[in-house]
């Protein structure tokens, strides 16, 4: 098969190689997916670059999300899954070979049905971002009638969180950093959008909630948004942060958590129990079935041999949507 790999960590253009590798065969409990598309998340670029991650395997095929068709199954896997269209998450988590290739073998539980109305490029966008968004929103119970703040509402996770929150019956306010990102968040269904680079963000959010504050926060930067979160959270609110800013040593005002009965917790998807992730897969499946107008934002498309350029596009931090590699463009 054609694939992209690295044998050492470093800059994308220096360490990513394109060529032939053996086509994998599925082991017990595994499916093999003929990949049509692979998404590049910031975590994939960080792993390749060596930021916060070591070289866990002698050779790594990068990227964890993707979409394609199951074309082979291992022992113990229902053969009726053959020819099923699927979207994937955690392709390169706990194993060396991810989705920047023509084929991948992985546990069947990591492949979820992809509805016919969602094409493979769109399906590749789901993966870790949609799973993170769903878990951030729904693991603490229903959100119907509540007000949800999504910080970074134009990001990959944030944009899915906006759409899923609206689908769940919540009023949604999103923060963004530009007019283009504001339009993107509104396209996802945000009821109120606040540009945090120019507006008085907290006042705008409190005005939107008639002074009550928000019931849920889905947060992209636990440190950078800490002061905002404490200002706009309603008493008894739940605040879930799936990422942290550049200064992890910032002090946490625990007294505010205690006196206002706030729940603040982190969310690291790979540490979530498998049943929780299955619940998220099922929930995303219901959303896809009930929301045919769901937006799967694609920033740019690259061929498989240009995966290094796709990684650079993610690292440039200017994307609006997901950077996707076409595995069938070699």
WOTASUL-V782463 format. One line per field, one symbol per residue. ss: DSSP state (h for helix, s for strand, l for the rest). psi: psi as a letter, one per 30 degrees, with the letter a starting at -180 (. if undefined). burial: b if it has 24 or more other C-alpha atoms within 12 Angstrom, else e. Layout:
# WOTASUL-V782463
ss = ???
psi = ???
burial = ???
This chain:
# WOTASUL-V782463
ss = lssssslllllhhhhlsssslllllllllssssssssssslhhhhhhhhllllllllllsslllssssssssslllllhhhlllssssllllllllslllslssssshhhsssllllllhhhhhhhhhhhhhhhhhhhllllllllsssssllllhhhhhhhhhhhhlllssssssllhhhhhhhhhllllsssslllllhhhhhhhhlllllssssssllllllhhhhhhhsssssssssllllllllllllhhhhhhlllssssllhhhllhhhhhhhhhhhhhhhhhlllllllsssssshhhhhhhhhhhhllllllsssssllll
psi = lklklkfllakefefkkkaklkklkkakgllkkjkfkkkjleeeeeeefgjgkljflekkjlkflakakkfllakfkjfffkgkkllllheijglejbgilflkklkfffkkkjlffjleeeeffdbeeeeeeeeeeffgllgkflkkkjkhffleeeeeeeeeeeegglkkkkklgleeeeeeeeefgkfkkkjfffljeeeeeeeeghfellfkkjkfjeeegeeeefefklkglkjkkgllafiffkkkieeeeefghljklljjeffkleeeeeeeeeeeeeeeefifgkkjkkelkllefgeeeeeeeeffggljakkkkjfgj.
burial = ebbbbbbbbeebbebbbbeeeeebebeeebbbbbbbbbbbbbbbbbbbbeeeeeeeeebbbbbbbbbbbbbbbbeeeeeebeebbbbbbbbbbeebbbbbbbbbbbbbbbbbbbbeebbbbbbbbbbbbbbbbbbbbbbeeebeebbbbbbbbbbbbbbbbbbbbbbbebbbbbbbbeeebbbbbbbbbbbbbbbbeeeebbebbbebbeeebbbbbbbbbbbbbbebbbbbbbbebbbbbbbeeeeeeeeeeeeebeeeebbbbbbebeeeeeeebeebbbbbbebbeeeeebbbbbbbbbbbbbbbbbbbbbbeeebbbbbbbbbbeb
